[in-house]
Amino acid sequence: MAGEQVMLFLEDIRERLVVVSLGEREYYAAIKKAAAAGIVGGTIYDALLAHCAVKVKADTIYTWNIRHFEQFGQVIAERLRTP
């Protein structure tokens, strides 16, 4: 995508969604927990997204990759839906 298209896309997202981030301790704890569970590679990113969802008490987590997110425990698994 061209830079202009990306910026339009990001502006649209910012108007519709809330950006959620983890603090330093939350970020470290999430990665430590994932590593202890044997989660590696790009699935670590999914773990961080899951922790953000729990942080804001999201009712639903939409993903096409249910299998990755199910690894993060029941609290996450019960919120999963495929779009």
DOSEVO-562824 format. One line per 5 residues: number of its first residue (from 1); their letters; for each residue x, y, z of N, C-alpha, C. Coordinates in Angstrom, 2 decimals, always signed. Example, Ala and Ser with C-alpha at 12.3 -4.5 7.8 and 13.67 -1.06 7.14 Angstrom:
DOSEVO-562824
1	AS	+13.19:-5.69:+7.80:+12.30:-4.50:+7.80:+13.20:-3.30:+7.80; +12.85:-2.25:+7.08:+13.67:-1.06:+7.14:+12.90:+0.03:+7.87 .
//
This chain:
DOSEVO-562824
1	MAGEQ	+0.84:-1.18:+0.00:+0.00:+0.00:+0.00:+0.88:+1.25:+0.00; +0.39:+2.26:-0.63:+1.08:+3.54:-0.62:+0.93:+4.18:+0.76; +1.89:+5.01:+1.11:+1.87:+5.67:+2.42:+0.58:+6.44:+2.68; +0.07:+7.11:+1.67:-1.18:+7.87:+1.83:-2.35:+6.95:+2.15; -2.39:+5.81:+1.49:-3.47:+4.85:+1.75:-3.38:+4.30:+3.17 .
6	VMLFL	-2.17:+4.01:+3.61:-1.96:+3.51:+4.97:-2.43:+4.54:+5.98; -2.09:+5.79:+5.77:-2.48:+6.84:+6.71:-4.00:+7.00:+6.76; -4.67:+6.91:+5.62:-6.13:+6.99:+5.61:-6.73:+5.82:+6.38; -6.17:+4.64:+6.18:-6.62:+3.45:+6.89:-6.45:+3.62:+8.39; -5.28:+4.10:+8.82:-5.02:+4.29:+10.24:-5.93:+5.36:+10.85 .
11	EDIRE	-6.18:+6.43:+10.11:-7.10:+7.46:+10.60:-8.49:+6.90:+10.81; -8.93:+6.05:+9.89:-10.24:+5.43:+10.01:-10.31:+4.54:+11.25; -9.25:+3.79:+11.50:-9.20:+2.93:+12.68:-9.25:+3.77:+13.96; -8.47:+4.83:+14.01:-8.41:+5.68:+15.21:-9.76:+6.31:+15.53; -10.57:+6.57:+14.50:-11.90:+7.16:+14.71:-12.88:+6.14:+15.29 .
16	RLVVV	-12.65:+4.86:+15.04:-13.61:+3.82:+15.41:-13.21:+2.99:+16.61; -11.91:+2.93:+16.92:-11.43:+2.04:+17.96:-10.60:+2.79:+18.99; -10.41:+2.15:+20.12:-9.56:+2.68:+21.17:-8.24:+1.92:+21.14; -7.16:+2.64:+21.15:-5.84:+2.01:+21.17:-5.55:+1.58:+22.61; -5.17:+0.32:+22.77:-4.87:-0.24:+24.09:-3.40:-0.63:+24.09 .
21	SLGER	-2.72:-0.26:+25.15:-1.32:-0.66:+25.27:-1.06:-1.23:+26.65; +0.00:-1.98:+26.73:+0.42:-2.55:+28.00:+1.54:-1.69:+28.57; +1.55:-1.55:+29.87:+2.65:-0.88:+30.53:+3.86:-1.80:+30.57; +4.97:-1.27:+31.01:+6.22:-2.04:+31.04:+6.07:-3.35:+31.82; +5.49:-3.28:+32.99:+5.32:-4.49:+33.81:+4.34:-5.46:+33.19 .
26	EYYAA	+3.25:-4.94:+32.63:+2.26:-5.80:+31.98:+2.86:-6.51:+30.77; +3.63:-5.76:+30.00:+4.28:-6.31:+28.81:+5.23:-7.44:+29.19; +6.05:-7.18:+30.19:+7.01:-8.18:+30.66:+6.28:-9.42:+31.18; +5.25:-9.21:+32.01:+4.50:-10.33:+32.58:+3.83:-11.17:+31.50; +3.30:-10.52:+30.47:+2.63:-11.24:+29.39:+3.63:-12.11:+28.62 .
31	IKKAA	+4.80:-11.56:+28.32:+5.80:-12.33:+27.59:+6.36:-13.46:+28.46; +6.57:-13.17:+29.73:+7.08:-14.20:+30.65:+6.10:-15.37:+30.75; +4.82:-15.06:+30.87:+3.79:-16.09:+30.97:+3.72:-16.91:+29.68; +3.78:-16.24:+28.54:+3.73:-16.94:+27.25:+4.96:-17.84:+27.08; +6.12:-17.32:+27.42:+7.35:-18.11:+27.29:+7.31:-19.33:+28.19 .
36	AAGIV	+6.80:-19.17:+29.41:+6.70:-20.30:+30.34:+5.75:-21.38:+29.81; +4.77:-20.96:+29.01:+3.82:-21.91:+28.43:+4.33:-22.51:+27.13; +5.55:-22.14:+26.73:+6.13:-22.69:+25.51:+5.68:-21.99:+24.24; +5.11:-20.83:+24.37:+4.64:-20.08:+23.20:+5.83:-19.33:+22.61; +6.00:-19.46:+21.30:+7.16:-18.85:+20.63:+6.73:-18.17:+19.34 .
41	GGTIY	+7.65:-17.47:+18.75:+7.44:-16.87:+17.43:+6.34:-15.83:+17.43; +5.66:-15.75:+16.31:+4.61:-14.76:+16.12:+3.43:-14.91:+17.06; +3.28:-16.07:+17.65:+2.18:-16.29:+18.59:+2.35:-15.44:+19.84; +3.58:-15.00:+20.12:+3.81:-14.07:+21.24:+3.01:-12.79:+21.00; +2.96:-12.34:+19.75:+2.18:-11.15:+19.42:+0.70:-11.38:+19.75 .
46	DALLA	+0.19:-12.55:+19.43:-1.20:-12.89:+19.77:-1.40:-12.86:+21.28; -0.42:-13.33:+22.03:-0.51:-13.30:+23.49:-0.61:-11.87:+24.00; +0.16:-10.97:+23.41:+0.09:-9.56:+23.81:-1.27:-8.96:+23.49; -1.82:-9.31:+22.33:-3.15:-8.84:+21.98:-4.20:-9.37:+22.96; -4.06:-10.62:+23.34:-4.99:-11.22:+24.30:-4.92:-10.51:+25.64 .
51	HCAVK	-3.72:-10.19:+26.09:-3.57:-9.47:+27.36:-4.19:-8.08:+27.28; -4.07:-7.42:+26.15:-4.72:-6.12:+25.97:-6.24:-6.27:+26.07; -6.78:-7.31:+25.47:-8.22:-7.54:+25.51:-8.70:-7.76:+26.94; -7.95:-8.53:+27.70:-8.31:-8.77:+29.11:-8.19:-7.47:+29.90; -7.18:-6.69:+29.61:-6.96:-5.43:+30.33:-8.17:-4.52:+30.23 .
56	VKADT	-8.78:-4.44:+29.05:-9.93:-3.55:+28.86:-11.27:-4.28:+29.05; -11.19:-5.52:+29.52:-12.39:-6.32:+29.80:-13.27:-6.49:+28.56; -12.61:-6.79:+27.44:-13.35:-7.02:+26.19:-14.25:-8.24:+26.34; -15.46:-8.13:+25.86:-16.40:-9.24:+25.90:-16.08:-10.28:+24.84; -15.57:-9.80:+23.70:-15.32:-10.67:+22.56:-13.97:-10.36:+21.94 .
61	IYTWN	-13.27:-11.42:+21.55:-12.02:-11.29:+20.81:-12.24:-11.97:+19.47; -12.19:-11.19:+18.40:-12.38:-11.73:+17.07:-11.04:-12.10:+16.46; -10.96:-13.31:+15.94:-9.74:-13.77:+15.28:-10.07:-14.87:+14.29; -9.27:-14.93:+13.24:-9.38:-16.05:+12.30:-8.54:-17.22:+12.78; -7.70:-16.97:+13.79:-6.80:-18.00:+14.27:-7.14:-18.41:+15.70 .
66	IRHFE	-8.28:-19.03:+15.86:-8.77:-19.46:+17.17:-7.74:-20.34:+17.88; -7.09:-21.22:+17.14:-6.14:-22.17:+17.72:-5.02:-21.46:+18.49; -4.48:-20.40:+17.94:-3.42:-19.68:+18.65:-3.93:-19.11:+19.97; -5.08:-18.47:+19.93:-5.60:-17.80:+21.12:-6.09:-18.76:+22.19; -6.51:-19.94:+21.81:-6.96:-20.93:+22.80:-5.83:-21.35:+23.74 .
71	QFGQV	-4.60:-21.19:+23.30:-3.44:-21.56:+24.12:-3.29:-20.68:+25.36; -3.96:-19.55:+25.38:-3.74:-18.56:+26.44:-4.67:-18.73:+27.64; -5.39:-19.82:+27.67:-6.20:-20.12:+28.83:-7.69:-19.86:+28.65; -8.44:-20.30:+29.64:-9.89:-20.24:+29.60:-10.44:-18.82:+29.53; -9.81:-17.89:+30.25:-10.27:-16.50:+30.26:-10.30:-15.93:+28.84 .
76	IAERL	-9.32:-16.31:+28.05:-9.27:-15.87:+26.66:-10.19:-16.73:+25.80; -10.10:-18.02:+25.93:-10.85:-18.96:+25.08:-12.35:-18.71:+25.09; -12.88:-18.35:+26.24:-14.33:-18.15:+26.32:-14.80:-16.87:+25.62; -13.88:-16.01:+25.26:-14.23:-14.75:+24.57:-14.04:-14.82:+23.05; -13.48:-15.91:+22.56:-13.11:-16.00:+21.15:-14.29:-16.19:+20.24 .
81	RTP	-14.23:-15.49:+19.10:-15.23:-15.63:+18.05:-14.51:-15.45:+16.72; -14.99:-16.12:+15.70:-14.50:-15.92:+14.34:-15.38:-14.87:+13.69; -14.76:-13.88:+13.03:-15.58:-12.83:+12.39:-16.53:-13.37:+11.34 .
//
